[in-house]
Amino acid sequence: MAYVSQEKKSSLAPAIKAVLKKYKVKASIAVRNHSTLVVNIREGEVPFDPASHYQVNEYHYESHYADNPTLVSFLSELLSAMKGPQYYNNDNSMIDYYDRSHYTDINFGKWDKPYKFISK
């Protein structure tokens, strides 16, 4: 059963913050429903221009943003840091069996405030 505590968030935060600092991005880290680790990206130098709030699909971001290698490498490193060394995923959707350490969400902007791209 997916579960992420505040302690687990605190242990993953340094690696997440290192990725955010490397790419010069400002974001917040949160836990939603005790099962999902969420990173809400407010602004930064990563080229991304959504019309409004946008939730990244962690399974298809490489193909969706193939023309933006900086964004792909940022999301790859961020997702890896969010999962951490203790992450596991034993999901089997064929038999409705879901067992993973925790879920991950990456959001650009919020519903009332879009992501702000800052050019170098």
VOBA-1610 file (N, C-alpha, C; in pm, whole numbers, padded with zeros to 5 digits, always signed):
BEGIN
Met+00084-00118+00000Met+00000+00000+00000Met+00088+00125+00000Ala+00056+00217-00085Ala+00134+00340-00097Ala+00120+00425+00028Tyr+00235+00468+00081Tyr+00234+00552+00200Tyr+00361+00637+00201Val+00343+00764+00220Val+00457+00854+00236Val+00429+00945+00356Ser+00520+00943+00451Ser+00505+01022+00573Ser+00584+01152+00560Gln+00566+01239+00657Gln+00643+01364+00659Gln+00792+01334+00679Glu+00822+01227+00754Glu+00961+01188+00774Glu+01024+01142+00643Lys+00949+01066+00565Lys+01000+01020+00436Lys+01020+01138+00341Lys+00925+01232+00344Lys+00939+01353+00264Lys+01065+01428+00304Ser+01089+01439+00433Ser+01209+01508+00482Ser+01337+01438+00439Ser+01334+01306+00432Ser+01455+01234+00390Ser+01480+01245+00240Leu+01374+01261+00161Leu+01387+01276+00016Leu+01413+01421-00026Ala+01378+01516+00059Ala+01385+01659+00026Ala+01526+01706-00015Pro+01634+01666+00052Pro+01765+01716+00009Pro+01800+01681-00136Ala+01770+01560-00179Ala+01798+01521-00318Ala+01709+01598-00415Ile+01583+01618-00377Ile+01490+01693-00462Ile+01538+01839-00473Lys+01575+01898-00361Lys+01621+02037-00361Lys+01750+02053-00441Ala+01836+01952-00440Ala+01959+01958-00519Ala+01927+01964-00668Val+01829+01887-00713Val+01789+01891-00854Val+01728+02026-00887Leu+01643+02077-00799Leu+01580+02208-00822Leu+01687+02318-00829Lys+01785+02311-00743Lys+01893+02411-00743Lys+01976+02400-00870Lys+02006+02278-00913Lys+02086+02256-01033Lys+02022+02322-01155Tyr+01890+02312-01166Tyr+01818+02368-01281Tyr+01760+02507-01253Lys+01793+02564-01137Lys+01748+02698-01098Lys+01596+02711-01104Val+01530+02624-01029Val+01384+02618-01026Val+01337+02636-00882Lys+01228+02711-00865Lys+01166+02727-00733Lys+01041+02640-00729Ala+01030+02562-00620Ala+00917+02470-00608Ala+00892+02440-00461Ser+00776+02382-00436Ser+00743+02336-00301Ser+00724+02185-00305Ile+00751+02122-00191Ile+00737+01978-00178Ile+00628+01952-00075Ala+00534+01863-00108Ala+00423+01835-00018Ala+00386+01688-00023Val+00304+01648+00075Val+00248+01513+00080Val+00097+01528+00067Arg+00037+01451-00023Arg-00108+01455-00041Arg-00167+01319-00006Asn-00265+01319+00080Asn-00341+01200+00119Asn-00254+01087+00172His-00143+01118+00230His-00050+01021+00288His+00000+00916+00189Ser-00021+00939+00060Ser+00021+00840-00039Ser+00101+00898-00155Thr+00098+01030-00172Thr+00158+01092-00289Thr+00255+01202-00250Leu+00375+01194-00305Leu+00474+01300-00289Leu+00457+01395-00407Val+00434+01523-00376Val+00401+01622-00479Val+00507+01731-00482Val+00551+01766-00605Val+00638+01881-00624Val+00563+01980-00713Asn+00537+02099-00658Asn+00469+02206-00731Asn+00572+02308-00774Ile+00596+02318-00904Ile+00699+02405-00958Ile+00638+02542-00990Arg+00693+02646-00928Arg+00640+02781-00944Arg+00707+02859-01056Glu+00841+02859-01056Glu+00915+02936-01156Glu+01054+02881-01171Gly+01117+02915-01284Gly+01253+02870-01304Gly+01303+02888-01445Glu+01426+02840-01467Glu+01491+02854-01597Glu+01468+02735-01690Val+01387+02640-01648Val+01354+02526-01734Val+01248+02571-01833Pro+01276+02561-01964Pro+01180+02609-02064Pro+01054+02523-02069Phe+00945+02578-02020Phe+00815+02511-02021Phe+00710+02619-02022Asp+00615+02613-02112Asp+00517+02720-02124Asp+00375+02665-02135Pro+00318+02619-02024Pro+00180+02573-02030Pro+00084+02693-02028Ala-00035+02671-02075Ala-00136+02778-02073Ala-00178+02809-01929Ser-00182+02708-01845Ser-00217+02726-01705Ser-00155+02612-01625His-00220+02570-01520His-00172+02459-01438His-00155+02334-01523Tyr-00045+02262-01502Tyr-00020+02142-01581Tyr+00042+02033-01495Gln-00018+01914-01497Gln+00037+01799-01424Gln+00112+01711-01523Val+00238+01682-01494Val+00323+01603-01583Val+00284+01456-01575Asn+00272+01392-01691Asn+00249+01248-01697Asn+00385+01180-01685Glu+00411+01118-01571Glu+00543+01062-01546Glu+00577+00942-01633Tyr+00480+00888-01703Tyr+00505+00771-01787Tyr+00535+00808-01933His+00496+00927-01975His+00511+00964-02116His+00581+01098-02139Tyr+00642+01156-02036Tyr+00703+01288-02054Tyr+00817+01287-02155Glu+00889+01175-02166Glu+01002+01171-02261Glu+00955+01184-02405Ser+00842+01122-02439Ser+00791+01133-02576Ser+00716+01265-02597His+00648+01315-02493His+00574+01441-02506His+00666+01560-02526Tyr+00783+01555-02463Tyr+00875+01669-02467Tyr+01007+01634-02534Ala+01004+01545-02632Ala+01126+01501-02701Ala+01200+01618-02765Asp+01129+01724-02802Asp+01192+01841-02864Asp+01254+01937-02761Asn+01243+01904-02632Asn+01294+01989-02525Asn+01385+01907-02433Pro+01511+01882-02472Pro+01598+01794-02393Pro+01627+01844-02252Thr+01628+01974-02231Thr+01651+02028-02097Thr+01538+01988-02004Leu+01414+02000-02053Leu+01298+01964-01973Leu+01297+01814-01943Val+01331+01732-02042Val+01333+01587-02023Val+01437+01548-01918Ser+01556+01604-01926Ser+01659+01570-01828Ser+01621+01620-01688Phe+01561+01739-01680Phe+01515+01790-01551Phe+01411+01697-01490Leu+01310+01660-01568Leu+01204+01573-01516Leu+01258+01435-01479Ser+01351+01382-01556Ser+01411+01252-01524Ser+01483+01256-01389Glu+01565+01358-01370Glu+01639+01371-01245Glu+01546+01398-01127Leu+01445+01482-01148Leu+01350+01513-01042Leu+01271+01389-01002Leu+01222+01317-01098Leu+01145+01196-01069Leu+01229+01093-00996Ser+01353+01078-01036Ser+01444+00985-00969Ser+01467+01027-00824Ala+01485+01155-00801Ala+01504+01205-00664Ala+01377+01189-00581Met+01262+01207-00642Met+01136+01192-00571Met+01111+01046-00530Lys+01154+00955-00612Lys+01135+00813-00579Lys+01233+00769-00472Gly+01358+00807-00482Gly+01456+00774-00382Gly+01500+00628-00386Pro+01595+00592-00300Pro+01652+00457-00303Pro+01558+00348-00250Gln+01458+00384-00171Gln+01368+00285-00112Gln+01242+00261-00196Tyr+01232+00326-00311Tyr+01113+00315-00394Tyr+01098+00175-00453Tyr+00975+00126-00453Tyr+00944+00001-00523Tyr+00807+00013-00587Asn+00784-00066-00692Asn+00657-00065-00763Asn+00626-00207-00809Asn+00533-00271-00739Asn+00492-00407-00773Asn+00350-00408-00831Asp+00309-00299-00895Asp+00174-00290-00952Asp+00153-00395-01061Asn+00032-00446-01067Asn-00009-00535-01175Asn-00154-00499-01208Ser-00172-00412-01306Ser-00306-00364-01340Ser-00393-00471-01403Met-00333-00577-01453Met-00411-00686-01514Met-00501-00755-01412Ile-00458-00756-01286Ile-00538-00821-01183Ile-00578-00723-01073Asp-00572-00593-01104Asp-00607-00487-01009Asp-00530-00499-00878Tyr-00401-00520-00889Tyr-00315-00528-00772Tyr-00218-00410-00777Tyr-00227-00325-00676Tyr-00143-00206-00673Tyr-00064-00204-00543Asp+00066-00213-00555Asp+00155-00213-00440Asp+00282-00138-00477Arg+00297-00019-00422Arg+00417+00062-00444Arg+00445+00141-00318Ser+00568+00188-00308Ser+00606+00261-00187Ser+00528+00393-00175His+00517+00468-00286His+00440+00592-00288His+00420+00638-00432Tyr+00323+00725-00450Tyr+00297+00785-00581Tyr+00372+00917-00591Thr+00392+00965-00714Thr+00461+01092-00735Thr+00379+01179-00831Asp+00374+01307-00802Asp+00309+01406-00889Asp+00402+01524-00907Ile+00413+01570-01032Ile+00489+01691-01063Ile+00394+01788-01133Asn+00379+01906-01075Asn+00289+02007-01130Asn+00366+02132-01167Phe+00336+02188-01284Phe+00388+02318-01324Phe+00279+02420-01299Gly+00304+02513-01209Gly+00205+02615-01176Gly+00095+02562-01087Lys+00002+02650-01056Lys-00117+02613-00979Lys-00239+02661-01057Trp-00356+02624-01011Trp-00478+02657-01085Trp-00496+02808-01101Asp-00444+02887-01007Asp-00462+03032-01014Asp-00334+03108-01049Lys-00222+03034-01067Lys-00096+03101-01095Lys-00011+03011-01184Pro+00004+03047-01312Pro+00081+02961-01404Pro+00231+02964-01374Tyr+00301+02866-01428Tyr+00447+02858-01416Tyr+00509+02980-01482Lys+00609+03035-01416Lys+00676+03154-01467Lys+00816+03115-01517Phe+00835+03123-01648Phe+00965+03093-01708Phe+01053+03215-01697Ile+01174+03195-01642Ile+01270+03304-01628Ile+01386+03274-01723Ser+01402+03358-01824Ser+01509+03335-01921Ser+01644+03371-01858Lys+01746+03303-01904Lys+01882+03321-01849Lys+01940+03456-01880
//
